[in-house]
Amino acid sequence: MGNLFWPGMLPADLSTALSAGITAVTTQGYWASPFPEGDGVTFKKYGDGGYDADACLADFRAAFDFLEIEELDPAEGQASALARLAVDRMVTCTYLVPVEGLRLENHFALGDTRFHAPVDGEDNRLADHAWQSLCDVPGADVDSDWKPGQEACGTTELLSHPLIERTIEVPLSVFYGAEASFDSQSQLLRLVMEDADHALDPIRYDLCHYRRLEYLPAKPGWISETALAYVMPVSRALKARLLQGKPYVLRVSNNWLGLEVDQGSLSWAEPLANMVVDNKSGDEITLALKAALRAFNRAFYLVELEASFLHLVYAIDALCEPDRLRGDRHRLWVSAFGSAGNSGRFAKLLDDFDRHYGVRNRIVHEGATFAGLGLEGEAQCQFMQGFLGACIQTFVREAFCTRREAADYAYKFLTSPTVTPHLAAMTSTHFKLPLASDKGFREHIQE
């Protein structure tokens, strides 16, 4: 007896070839039947001549000539072999990832993401939970007051936490590879945890603040010392998996309150979810916004405030793309995006940004620290994060399609009559007025 396996399901256009192959081996004395899941064939050799492995391999290669068949090396293992054979194929999966430090009273959707409140036996009952099927406790389905206790484990444990539900495409090789060993789950865990974390970005953008770090939710996936995720492939050839592991050696954990979310208090979350997180476009502006929003939220989890501060500064430059503009020209360019077309706000923002950028220079070039400079690190980070957030809003509100459009917006603003008086009041001699005649800006806008 034996089995012929292949990764995932065969393409539909090979169904006729598969039937012909089964018929061919049947005529040679084999009983053969395809797996109902569609990922292989089981067989048995009949007759008095005995079973010869080499002859069987030759028979199957001849019958299933549309496949490249190889003999499994026991040392490699089935999961590892299928992962290797999957090559660059992808599989669509729905996943559930729990979040500690996220307090939800109700279920709600944000773009393509669904947020599920935990089962508490009162406001949120098991019978009303979209994933009540995860509960394997006998009688829980008829007990209206049931809630997961501390002894809950497996998929039932997920119901005691807020859950992020999303659909993602993952490499088929990674999905198979996760079956090989406990440690091999890490790559798949990282993929779904990072995607879930990105789905949480719009909420953090709206509600989180450096002055209120105790209200920061934990990184999705981590429950105490272990990461959990439930991954359900769309393909019937693959079974749902409860992943458990420690995919990262280091992580940041909030020891305090966590974030309470009321959908009604969200303002920018919906447009950011639809236009950034769930936007499948691969254009340069969408990719830039995805990176900027990620940077906005990742900064919260960098323990050293100087690292957070620099991370945000670099993200501002990456989004606004000042390129070779330096000094005052650089400050003017990024402030044009941060001020969102408001000339009065521009003057104040420009002065503040210039002062904070001086702090950046001392950290980078002198190894300075906020404490050594006599500055409150949280306040410095919050300014720079607010600046990045304002730039993100400008890009979303103006709906730029190309870098050229974004550059034209900044240049038009900086050369407008409402801004010229503010520039004339500056004591800097690092640019020429009118700004339209400044060589540095002319060269930048013509690139």
N, C-alpha and C positions, 0 to 999 in steps of 0.2 A: 504494500500500500504506500501511497505517497501523495504529495500535494504539489501543484504548480501554482505559485503565487506571482502576482505582479502588483506594483504600487498603484493604489487607487482603483478606479473603474476603467475598463477599456472604453475607448471612444465608441459611440453608437454605431459608427460606420463599419466597425469591425465585428459586429454581432453575427453577420453571415459567415465570416471567416472563422469565428469561434465555433459555430455549430458544425461547420465542415471539418474542423480539426478534431472535434469530439467524435464525429462519425468515423473519421479516418483511424483513430486509435482504437475505437470499438471493434472495427473489422480486423484488428491485429491481436485481439484477445484481451483487451482491457475493458473494464467497466469504468466509465468516466462521467462525472456530473459537475456542472459549474456550481460554484458557491452562490447562494441566493443574494449575498451582498455584492456580487459582481467583481470580486477581486482575485479570482483564481478558479482552479479545477481540482477536485479530488479524484483519485483513481485507484484501481486495484487490478493486478495482473492475474488472469485466470489461466488454467491449463496445467499440464503435468511437467512442463519443461523447467519450472522454477523461475525465479526472478533474477534477471541480470541487469545490474544498474546501468552499465555502459550501453547495453542494447536498448534499455528503456529510454535513456537520454536521447539516443539516436532516433528512436521511433517518434518521440515527442517533437524533436527538432524538425523532423520531416513533416509531421502532421500539422504543426503550428508554425509554419514557415514565415508567418508575418510577425513572429516574436523572436527575439534573441534570447535563447534559453541557456542558463548556466546552472551548474550544480552548486548548491549552498555549501559554503564552508562552515562547519559547525562552530569553529572558533569565532567567526564573525557574528553569527546569530541572525535570526530572521529580520528583526527590526532594523538592525544596522544595514543589512543587505538591501532591504526595501528603501531605506533612506538614501543609499548610494544610487540605486536605480531610478529614483524619482527625478533626478537631474534638476531641471529648472521649472518643474510643474508647480502650480499653486492650488490651494484648496481654500474654499470659503468656509469660515467658521463663525458661529455666534458664541460669544463668551460672556461669562458672569464673573466680575471681579469685586470682591468686598473692599470696603473702605472704612478704616478706623478714623475717629475724629470727624466724621461727617454726620450731622444730626438732621435727619429728615422726618417730617411728620406725615408727608404724603408722597405718593408716587407722581412723577411728572416726566415729561419728555423735553429734550433740548436738542433741536436738530435731529440727527440720526441716533442720538443717545437716549436711553431710558434709565431713569434713576428710580430704584425700588427702595422704599422704606422698609426697615426690619420688621419682622413679625413680633409683636409685643403682647398679643392676646387681648388687647383693648381697642386702641384706635386702628391698628393694622392687624387683622386676623389672617390666619393661614388660608382660610377659604377665599379671601380676596386677593391673595398674592398671586401674581402671574406665574410664579415658579413654585407653586405648592407641591408639584410633583417631585421636588428635590427632597421632601421630607420622607424618611423611611421609618418613622416611629409609629407602631401600630396604634390605631385609635385616634391619632392626632387629627385626622380629617373630620371626625365627628365631635371633637371637643372644641367648642367655640372659644374657650379661654386658653387654649394651648399656646405655649411659646417655647422656643428652644432654651433649654437650661444649660448650665455650665458643662454638663456631660455630653452635650450634642457634639457629634463628630461627622466626618464625611461631608456629603452634600447637605445634610440637615444643618450643619454648623453655619453654612452660608446664609441661611434664612435669619440668623440672629444679627446680621450686619446689613448696613446699607449696601446695595449692589449697583454696579454700573453694568449695563447691558449694551453691547455693541456687536456689529458684524465686521469681520476683518479677513483679509486674505493673507495666508501664511504659506511659506514654502512647504510643499508636501514632504520634502526630505526632513525638515525640522520637526514636523508632526510625527513622522515615524521614528526619528531619532530620539524623541522624548520617551519612547517606550523602552529604550535600551537599558537604562539604569536610572537610579534616583538623581544623580548629578546631571544626567543628560537632559533633564526637564528644563534646565536653566534657560536655554535659548528660547524655547517656546514661551516660558513664563515671562521672560523679558519683553518679548514682542507684545503680548497682550497687556502686560502691566504698563508699558510705555504708551500704548494706544489709549488705555483707560485714563492714564494720567493726563494725556493731551485732551481728552474729552472733558476733564475737570477744569481745564484752563479758563474757559469763559466764566465759570462761577468764581474762581479765585480772582480773576481780573476785576470782577464787580465788587467782591466782598472782602478781599484780604488786603492787609496793610502792614507795613513794618512796625507801626505803632501798636499793632494788635496781633503779634505773632502767636500769642497763646490761642488764637482762634483759627490757626492754620490747620487744615485737615492733614492726616497722614498720607503718605504716598499710597495710591491704590494697590491693593494686593496683599500688603503686610498685615497679618493678624498675629500680634505678639511677636514671636521670634521667627515665624514661618510665613512664607508667601503662599497664597492659595489662588487658584483660578479654575473655573469649570469651563471647558472648551468643547463645543459641540459642532463637529463638521457637518456640512450640508450633505456630503456624499454618504450614501448608505454603506459604502465599503469601509468606512472608518467609524469607530465607536467614540462616543463622548468620553472625555477624560477629566478626572479631577487631578489637577496638578498641585503638587506640594513640594516645596523646596526652599533653598536659600540662594537665589540667583545672584545676589550681590553680597560682597563681604562687608561693605560699609553702607550705612544708610542713616537718614535723619528721622527722628521720631519726636512728635509733639507730646510733651508730658502733661499738658494742661487741658483746656476745655474742648478744643476742636471747634469746627465751624457749623453753626446752625443755618440751614438754608430754607428760605421760604421763596417759592417761585415768584411770588408777587413782588419781592424786593429786588429782582434782577432787572437791569436796564440794558446793558450792552451784551449780556450773555447770549441772547438769541441771535442777533446779527453776527456775532463772532463765531458762534457754532455753525451757522449756515454758510457764511461767506469765507471763513478761514478753516476751522477744524474739519468740516465735512465737505469742503470744496475739493472736488476731484481734478480741477484744472491744473495743468502743469506749467502755466505761464509764470514768468519771472516775478510778477507782483504777488501772486498767490503764494508762491514758495517763500518769498521774502516775508510776507505776513505770517505764515506758519512758523518760520524761524523766530520772528520777533515775539510772537505770542508765547512760544515755548520758552524763550529767554526770559520774558517777563515773569513767568511762574517758576522756572527753575531757580531763579535768583533767591527765592525764599528759602530754598533748601541747602544753600551753601552756608555752612556754619560760620566761616570767617566773613565778617561784614565787608572787609576790604575786597575779598574775592567777589562777593555779590555786587559791590559797587562797580568794579571793573567789568564784570560780566555784562552789566546793564549798559555801561558806556560803549562797549564794543558792539552790543546789539543795536544801539541807536545809530552808530556809524554804518552797520551792515544794512539797516533798513533805509536810511536816508541817502546813503552812498555819496558822501562828499568827495570821494576819490582823492585827487591830489590837492584839494583845497586845504590849506593849513592856517593855523593861527586864527585871526579875526574872520577870515573868509570862511573857515570851517564852522565857526560859531554862528555866523550869520546864516549859513546854508541850513544847518539842522534846526535852528530856531525858527526858520520859515515854516517848517513842517510842524514843529511843536506848538506854534502860536495859532495854527488853524485859520490863518487869514485875518486875524485880529491885530491890527497895527499897534494898538495900545498895549495889548498883552505881550506883543513881540518885544517891546523895549524892556519891560520888566524881566521877561523870560531870558532874554539875551544876557542881561547883567547877571542874573542868578546862575545861568548855565556857565558863563565864563568863569565865575568864582568857583563853582564846583569842579570845573574842568582843571582849574589850577590844583585842586586837591588830587585829582587823578594823576597829574604830572608828578607830584611829589611822591605818591605811592609807587608809581612805575619807575621813576628815575632815581629816587632817593631811598626807596624801601620804607617809606614812612607808614605809620599806622594812625588810625583815628585817635586812639588814646594819646599817642605821642604828639599829635597836632592839636590836642585839646578839643576835639570835635566829637559830637554824638553820632556814632556810626549809623544808627537806625534812621536818624533824620537825613543824613547824607544819602543813604540808599533810597529812602522814600522819595526824595526829590528826583533822583535819577530815574526811579521806576515810574513816577508820575510823568516825567518828560517822555519816556518811551511810550507810555500808555497814550499820551496826547498825540504822538506821532502815528501810532497805530490807528487811532480814531480818524486822523486826517486821511490816511490812506484808504480806510474803509469808507468814510463819508464821501470822499471825492471819486471813489471807484476808479482809480487809475488802472489802465489796462497794460501799460508798458512803462519802463523806466524813463523813456523819453517824455511821456506825459507828466510823470512825477517831477522830472527836472524842469520842464517848462512851467509847471505850477510854482515851484520855488523861485525861479528866476523872475517870473512875472510879478510875484508878490514883492520881492526884494527891490525891483525897479519901479514899483508903483509910487505915485505921488504921496500916498499916505505914509509910506515908510521912509522916504527920503529925508524928512526933517529929523527923524530919530538917528539916521546914519550920520547926518551932518553934525549932530550934537556929540558924537563920539570923538574921543581924543586920539583915537588910533590913526596911524598913518600907513597901515599895512594894506590899504586898498584905496582905490581911486574913485572919486565921485565926479560925475554921476556913475553909478555902478555899472551901467551899460557900457561904459568905456573902459572898465577895469579889465586888464589883460587876463588875469587869473580866472575871472568869472566867464569871460568870453570864450576862453579856451575850454573851460569845463563844460559849458553849455553846448559847444560845437562838437564835442567828442561823440 
